[in-house]
């Protein structure tokens, strides 16, 4: 069983879900790539349908958003 939604219906669904949940997806960050004129695709909070990048792959893992890096590996004492 599957669902078939129009772009407007999917956008409404995202807006309704954002009231209670955080919706994550691949998103383009303009001029944040390796070079100054390149875009970067990373996973981040999505507010509507048009922010989602469907046709390109991200070089970053979605785990980066779900499990942010917070562990300190080395401490230097003097």
Secondary structure by P-SEA (a helix, b strand, c coil): cbbbbcaaaaaaaaaaaaacbbbbcccccccccccccbbbbbbccccccccccccccccccccccccccccccccccc
